[in-house]
Amino acid sequence: MSDHENENKAMTPEERGVQIGAALDAAAQREAAEAATPAGQARDRKTHRGVIIAAVAFAVLLVGAGIAYNVLAPKADQAVEIGGTDVVHSTEGPAEGAADTGEGNGANGVTTPAPDFSMIDAEGATVRLSDFKGRPVLLNFWASWCGPCKSEMPAIQEAWKQSGDEVAFVIVNMTGMDGESEEAARAFLTDNGYDFPCYFDKANSAAAAFGVSSIPQTYLINAEGNIIGGYMGAMDDAVLAEGLRMLTDATATAQ
């Protein structure tokens, strides 16, 4: 075994996430510098760089990516974490030392069960994330004071309208985070004409389950209740479309 392999084996998933996250960040900076040149601008126009980056970012594997989940077992008292740069990541990948069987979640059968939590719907009823099992879920955490959250809302609204019942949109307001209130959230949604399903984390259940300390954050959860991707930061139309494609492809594969 090489020194490089020994070093990687000794690293924790979180350390690998930080390391690869830094590498992704450096690569993004180099790409941005190249894109600023005349040649880079011409190339971007031809290749639709934003769509391609979104697709590639979703393909980053958990085993060496900037998204590092703290727990791979469904324990309610432990949280899920995202680390690294603001890119979308797939959580699917072959387990260390395991063969790619083609069974289970996606191509490799490695799953990250989504921790369950309770929330309040628009009518005041208590709902649990597990209530949506059987349908793919786009789970998003936001607040009305959060600028990046607000910037992605038009894309979320349009994607929800276009997806119909194919994907369950669970848009969770971080009620109580940094002074956020249900009243402020409802006023923001009404003022902007957003009518996608919104839920309120009034008991801090969602924040605790997913370890939410910064927003926006988005998770892709398949119909079996497993996390297959995650994104930290504001999504644009291309990234959101790629996430929905992942969810619908996962559903089609399972059927």
MOSULGI-V639785 format. One record per helix or strand of 2 or more residues. SS is the DSSP state (2 for helix, 1 for strand). FROM is the first residue (numbers start at 1). LEN is the number of residues. If there is no record, write none. Layout:
ss: {SS SS}
from: {FROM FROM}
len: {LEN LEN}
//
This chain:
ss: {2 2 2 2 2 1 1 1 1 2 1 2 1 2 2 1 2 1 1 2}
from: {3 13 38 49 62 89 112 118 126 129 136 147 167 177 182 198 205 217 226 237}
len: {8 23 10 10 3 2 2 3 3 4 7 17 7 3 11 3 6 5 7 18}
//
